[in-house]
């Protein structure tokens, strides 16, 4: 039964999405009930699947040799599937109100819901071929979401996103081929699958291929210099950009790199090599670059996009440390950042939906008109800065601790990058908060009186995210211990 559920949780959102334009809903409310009920049902099935984990893999299709499309639930899959399944119903609820001012709603919800199933396909992939298949499919189902408004900017952004993603996938494909040729299996095995006897004197070639594949999967994780698509994709509706920046696309890139590093090539093969230092240097540069650009950016969503670029490389910094502690820090920030960033993006979306203001300099005094939204935005801002007691502090502490314990000299410079990033994050996030709650002395008190907080469909997800950010900061031990168990090899399917 559990094996059947492995496929069911992937196919149900796809089926629901396909039905949206087919069913003639008499009222919009009926469509909302259908979508929310379907997404919640699938989330409950995912949680049941994670609780009652199958003891082996489910093979959907077998090709030549050891190539197969197969699924399983191991520790890494539990982390990503659990994250996606928790956030999606809340994101869907938020989108109902936001999309009232947008056109082509049914098309939007079709692809939005299908993306849920495709992302779960990546999370539950048993091997690198299955992950790559759904990774490519994720690009195809999210391109229509980026171009949803069909403006010139949206079409250009979707085209750039498609080109970058397909180019990155080509690099990732090279890595997959070498894993198939030089590995004992295509399945994900903690510690790697490379056969040293097959490699022989081709070690440097394999290291080069790892760097190429890292950068290929890194396109979706917005690694420099392949990150310009992410701010440009901000022209899409906010539920889409939150999806791109917090849950599905960018986290799929980070997730794939974790799989590539720890489960395919293996850290014993990579640690201490020029390949490790190369990718670590790239992600350290991306950390500082992203937050530096965020300080200069005046458009609200693009500022948050550059913040995402920086924070994604926090995750990859943990990966490039290539130790169990580094993996623990990477998983912690992958999950905690998802809550912090989707919270801040949805706050930005609520602001734009209620006021139609898009730039930081337009937000003066709005904190008094929208206290719930800006209060929650403040919580997410402080968390992204790494203030103790909130989620961001825990994940940054774990990353810094892993860097120190690794004994890697270059990783020490990574700690400096984290500190610089924290300072710049305080500047670009608190600037928004201060302008909203403490406008200039010449501010007209009558300005913005027509604005107010949004309705419950938007506020409920924001409140849940804010509570989660605080709870992760105060009571993080159980979930961090779980991440440590995953990094140490527990929750392996045999």
Secondary structure, 3 states (H helix, E strand, C coil): CHHHHHHHHHHHHHHHHHHHCCCCCCCHHHHHHHHHHHHHHHHHHHHHHHHCCCCCCEEEEECCCCCEEEECCCHHHHHHHHHHHHHHHHHHHHHHHHHHHCCCHHHHHHHHHHHHHHHHHHHCECEHHHHHHHHHHHHHHHHHHHCCCCCHHHHHHHHHHHHHHHHHHHHHHHHHHHHHHHECCCECCCCCCECHHHHCCCHHHHHHHHHHHHHHHHCCCCCCCCCHHHHHHHHCCHHHHHHHHHHCHHHHHHHHHHHHHHHHHCHHHHCCCHHHHHHHHHHHHHHHHHHHHHHHCCEHHHHHHHHHHHHHHHHHHHHHHCCHHHHHHHHHHHHHHHHHHHHHHHHHHHHHHHHCCCEHHHCCCHHHHCHHHHHHHHHHHHHHHCCCCCHHHHHHHHHHHHHHHHCCHHHHHHHHHHHHHHHHHHHHHHHHHHHHHCCCCCCCCCCCCCCCCCCHHHHHHHHHHHHHHHHHHHCCHHHHHHHHHHHHCCCCCC
